[in-house]
Amino acid sequence: MEKAKEFIMSNPHQIRTNRRFLKLSCCAAILLLLSSILSHRVLAQNQQPKKAVVSKQTLIAKDNWPIHITYYQSDDGKEAPVVVLLHTKGGNRLVWEGATGLAQKLHKKGYAVITVDLRKHGESKSPTGAVPETGTKKNSFDSTSLKPNDYKAMVAFDLEAVKRFILKEHINQNLNMQKLAIVAAGMSGPIAVNFAMLDWLKKPYDDAPTFAARTPRGQDVKALALISPDANLPGMQSGKPLLQLRNPDLGIAFMFAVGTKDSLDKGQTRKMYSQVSGITKNKTRTYYQTYPIKLRGTDLFGKGIRIEDHVSVFLDKHLKALEIEWRDRRPRFDRK
């Protein structure tokens, strides 16, 4: 004990130095511990699944009709392919949603997904400020009152409004609109086909000396999945646009699906498939899938026949796997 006192008395500077060293060592240890805790917290947060960004949007078509959609924004940003889901006659976008729906399934795989209520369906019942005519049998803004001009408007106005929304999200680098697919059932089959044809006929902006260098306006639809599609609608057919879209140079992939016991189909899905797959080069990207069930359209989903998986695999192969880099889709004269 006496020796210790003598050491302290004779070496006060060394003792103070040792004390400072101990304090610094403790501080360093504490900082290291805090850094380790924060690192583990950040790592844990990164490992947790990202919360789905899902929002309801109201788009205004050029004829002032409000088109309601649900948008599932992808976490993959400008790398994300985009899929538009269209319902049958009398249906609505809710058929694709829910815990086991196709919208969630595709979204979890990195797709940007848009479910749509076409005019006179779901929440897209009437144009802004319009008052429906009432009658003893049906409402003029109800899906039972669809007329040829309504089907044409679904192509020229409703889906064009959706395309403008997709363009906006593309410019914001939330998706890649050049990897676009449409899944359409029943009535919306001819609508999707005619929209795809019009989209491919759009000429690019005149913003570069050569045609190849110009900024495209359309030509974005790369895959169509048609579920129990109607061949024709009043004032609208699928035959001619399918013949144009089957051009191998366009590279569009097709999936046709139908229930073998569907008495309303009458072989039309098979016929549409044959129209597209008639060219040898098309057979590697054209599929005909049947299910031993009496149901049709969106009723085929959620029945345990794996149609959701088949659509997902089709899109993975012919949309998600496409090596198309994001490019600015604004015309050059509008860029800053």
Secondary structure as UniProt FT lines:
FT   HELIX           2..10
FT   HELIX           12..47
FT   STRAND          53..60
FT   TURN            62..63
FT   STRAND          66..73
FT   TURN            75..76
FT   HELIX           77..79
FT   STRAND          82..86
FT   TURN            89..90
FT   HELIX           93..96
FT   TURN            99..100
FT   HELIX           102..108
FT   TURN            109..110
FT   STRAND          112..117
FT   TURN            119..120
FT   TURN            122..123
FT   TURN            128..129
FT   TURN            140..141
FT   HELIX           143..145
FT   HELIX           148..153
FT   HELIX           154..158
FT   HELIX           159..171
FT   TURN            172..173
FT   TURN            177..178
FT   STRAND          180..185
FT   TURN            186..187
FT   HELIX           188..201
FT   TURN            211..213
FT   STRAND          221..227
FT   STRAND          232..233
FT   TURN            234..235
FT   STRAND          236..237
FT   HELIX           239..245
FT   TURN            248..250
FT   STRAND          253..259
FT   TURN            260..261
FT   TURN            263..267
FT   HELIX           268..277
FT   HELIX           280..285
FT   STRAND          286..291
FT   HELIX           297..300
FT   TURN            301..302
FT   HELIX           307..315
FT   HELIX           316..320
FT   HELIX           332..334
//
